Every structure is written in C-alpha cells, then in structure tokens.
Amino acid sequence: MRARTPVPNVTVWGNKEMYEDVLTLTKDHASEVPDHHQRNVRVDESPAPVVLEEQIGHLLRKANQRATAIFQSQLGSAEFTLPQFSALVKLLEKGTVSQNSLGRLIGMDAATMQGVVRRLSERGMIERCADERDRRRVKLTATSDGRRMVSSAVQAVARAAEQTLAPLTPREQQTFLRLLRRLT
C-alpha cells in the first residue's frame, strides 16, 4: 500500500455552483482523485485576489514610465521633458493659445501646466502675454528658440518611439497605437 502524501489545502475562488461543478468533475474522475484531495478543497466566495501586475492602471503607468525613460535617454542633454516637448509641439501646431486650452489639448491638469509653462518661459522657449479681451487669461506662443528645440529633438523623439515599441511586431505596434487612441 502506498503512503499518502499530505496535500495542501486548495482554495477555489468563485461560488458554490462552481464548487459543485468541481465536485461533480471530481466524482466523475474519482479513481484519479484520491478522497483526501477532495476534502482539502474549500470555496472562498469573496472576489479573487487582486494581482497588481494584471491591473490596467498599473500596466499603463509602467508603460508610461518606460516610454518616458526612453524619451529622456534619447534626448540626452537636451534637458527637455516629455510634457515640455508636448506643450511646444502643440503650440507650434496651433499657434497662440491660452494656457488653459493648451493644458486641455495635451491632457495636463492646470497645476502641472503652470509649472511646464513657467519652465519653458524661463528658458525662452515660449512667450506669455495677457489676453487683450480677458486680462485673467494667459496666451502662449512658441518662440524661435522653442521652434529650434523641437526641430533638433525630432529625430531623437522618433528613435524613442521606435525603441518604446520595439518589443512589438509592426502589426502589433499599429494595433496597440490604434487601441490607445480609442482609450484616450
């Protein structure tokens, strides 16, 4: 007679109906599953445990961190952040816009936008002026230095995008970008 090896307790997450299905399956295959295995199964009707590494928010944050690190490594000593680059590119595309509008265009909250604008202004990349119709509004325009900075960074930004997407096939890259656009 073979000695029985101890079997750890097994937890099945779900509901009692699911457990009954497991028991039915076990009974159907009783010769394959020893009795002492069946006794060690318990049903936990609470939700399955959360696995952080499988959560969409966590995965998006990790992907963003990776993309940002690659962006910074490609730009090297340009001392140009991704939010600053985004702000300048959008200003070059739109011309003169309010600070509030620029924040909405690039998906940045007002407090963060204020810091980005202040740093770009201090570096001479953008000009700030009061709106003639509403003195409370600040209008922004890219300067020639800002335009030059974006032009000098274009190749590095393209390399960063390529490196960020490198783990994916060309078809996966297209699909991934299409799906991200749908989420935003």
Secondary structure, DSSP 8 states (H G I E B T S, - for coil): ---------EEEES-HHHHHHHHHHHHHTTTTS-HHHHHTEEEE-S-----GGG-HHHHHHHHHHHHHHHHHHHHGGG---HHHHHHHHHHHHH-SEEHHHHHHHHT--HHHHHHHHHHHHHTTSEEEEE-SS-TTSEEEEE-HHHHHHHHHHHHHHHHHHHHHHTTS-HHHHHHHHHHHHHH-
